[in-house]
């Protein structure tokens, strides 16, 4: 998949646990974990906005496009 989710990298940089981010963003641990592992098929802008606010980052810090190597 050409979209890479770097949520775990930003969480590590901010020294924030999955539980803490879940509480700040008001998203279940299960849904946040799906996003973190890159298994999510979509993300709402409101969710992305809340995550960026909690981690003090930009959407581009979390989502990255990598061209397929086919």
C-alpha positions, -999 to +999 in steps of 0.1 A: +000+000+000+015+034-010+002+052+021+023+047+052+010+056+086+037+069+109+015+073+140+038+051+161+068+073+152+050+105+162+038+089+194+073+079+203+087+114+196+060+129+219+065+101+244+028+093+244+013+059+249-016+045+229-038+047+260-030+084+266-036+093+229-068+073+230-081+093+260-070+127+245-086+120+211-116+101+224-111+071+201-112+035+212-080+016+217-091-009+190-097+018+164-065+036+172-045+004+170-060-004+136-049+031+124-015+028+140-007-006+124-017+007+089-047-016+086-073+012+084-090+017+051-099+053+058-096+080+084-120+109+090-106+144+088-120+151+123-101+121+137-069+132+119-074+167+132-078+155+168-047+133+165-026+162+151-038+184+179-030+159+206+005+152+191+012+188+181+020+178+145+009+181+109-010+154+089+021+149+068+040+139+099+015+110+103+007+100+067+033+094+040+029+085+004+055+060-010+053+050-046+046+013-053+077-006-064+059-027-091 
